[in-house]
């Protein structure tokens, strides 16, 4: 991950009263999550105004997956969302990323909005 993307994550999480969570192992950083504590639904189509928390990124090194790291990061984000007084925690995942979708389902997340697209 490049320095400019880290700067971007810091700026975006700060705007949403959030933070970047980091998981460390013996060799250094093995995973991270960018957490946005307060996100407004105002810009979303067909939504009444309300706020929620959002996980912008959640990543674990391929060599460290299936060890509970992603689950621990997600649980930490959920705890922070509750502390922020939010009722919902959201995130986005690519439709074709079946492994990630199954992971999120195992952790209690359900599909909320499905966006369809067609290449022109």
Secondary structure, DSSP 8 states (H G I E B T S, - for coil): --HHHHHHHHHHHHHTT-EEEEEEETTEEEEEEEEEEEEESTTSTT--S-EEEEEEEEEE-GGGTTSSHHHHHHHHHHHHHHHTT-S-EEE---TT-HHHHHHHHHTT------------
